[in-house]
């Protein structure tokens, strides 16, 4: 699960239906994917940990662990997690993980209306820039890993 510990409301009419203290399944969320990608480094490990944890919330969500794993592998390629209407139809989220001693401890996300066609790469870049100004060691933002020796599909 992911747990919301802080939230800044949008000035726009975007209502993802989340609140501080709320929990959501880690799978199918941008924040969950961002953290899982740096916790599980191969499919067998991922499958063992999440075998009974996939609960698709919308028709857009993956319906198999293999589909979800493909999304998690994208985090390593792109450096951020994405949720394209997989928790709330019509909303897209992008999330950047925060690590401590190489392990995920948190993630920061931004949500937009899917119809806005937001540039997810740009949103992730803005989150990263903001985090770099406030994080102190040992907290850090990971770099994407495209090394097949590290991440096994």
N, C-alpha and C positions, 0 to 999 in steps of 0.2 A: 504494500500500500504506500501511497504518498500521503503526507499530512501537510495541510496548508498552515503555515505558521505566521505568514504576513500576506497582506493583499492590499494593493492600491487600486481603487475603482477607476474605471475609465470615465472620462468626461462625455464619451459617446454612449449611445444606448446599446452597449454590449453587455449582456447578462449571461455569463457562463454558468451561473447557478452554484458557485462555490463560495465558501466563507472560511474565515480563520477557524481552525479546529476541525474542519471537515476532512474526511479521508476518502480517497478514491483508489480503485485498483491501480497498481503501477503499470500494468500492461495496458496498452492503447492510449496512454497519456504521454504528452511530449516530455513532461518532467520525469515520469517513470522511465521512459525509454532512455533519456539522457543519463540517468543514474545507472540503470541496468547495463548499459553498454560498457561501462567502466567497472562493473562488478563481475559480469559473466564474460569470459573470453572465448568460449566455444559453445557450440550448440548443445552438446551432451550435458554440460554443466547447467546451461540455461533450462533445458528440458527437465532435468532432475529437480531444479528449484521451483519451476513454474508449471509443472505438469497439470495441475488442477486450478490454475489461477486465471485462466483466460475467460472473461465474461464480456463478450461484445455488447456495448451499450447502444450502438447504432448500426444500421446496415453498412456503413462505411468502414467499420472496424474489422480487423482480421478475424477470421473464424477458425484459424488453426495456429498452433505454436510456430510452425514453419513460416507462415505468413508474418507473424509478429517478429520472428527472428530476422526476417529480411528487413523490416523497418528498423530494428535495432542496429543491424549492420550499417544502415545508412547514417546512423549517428557517427560512426567512426569515419566514414567517408566525408561527411559534411561538417562534423564537429558540433552538431546540435540535433536535438530531438524535435520531431514534428507530430502533430495530431491534426489531421485534415477531416474535421467533422466526425471524429471517431468516438467522442464523448458527448458532444452536443452538436447536432446537425446545424450547419450554417456558421460554425465558428472554427477558426484555424488557430493553432497555438504553436509556438516555437519555444524551445527551452535549452538553456546552456547549463551543464552540470558544474558543480563546485566540488573539488576533491580536497581531501586532507590525507597526507601520507599515501597518496595514490588511490585512496578509496573514496567513493562518492558519499557525500554527507548532505548534499542539498542540490537544488536546481532552481533557477530563476526563469520564469516564462513570461511571454507576452501573448495576448490573445487578440485576434482581429476578426472582423466579419469575413467569411470566405469570399463573399461577393466583392470585397474591396480588392482582391487579387494582390494582397500584400507581398512584397519581396521578402521572403523568409530569410534569405541570406543576409540581407541588410538588417532585419530585425535582430538576428543572432549577433551580428557585428556590433550593433548598438548595445545589446545586453552585455557582451564581452567588454566593450570599452567602459561601460558604467561599472562593471564588477572590478575591473583592474584598478579603479581609483579607490576602492573601499576594502579590498581583500588584503589581509596580511598573512605572511607565511605562518603556518603550513598550509593555509587555504590557498588554492590556486585553480585556475581554469585549465583543463587539459587541452592539448592540441589533438586534432584528428589523427587517428592511426589508420593508415592504409596498408600497413605491413601485414601480409598474409601469415607471417610467422607468429604474430601477436594475436590476430583475430582470425578465427577459423569458422568458416561458414559451413 
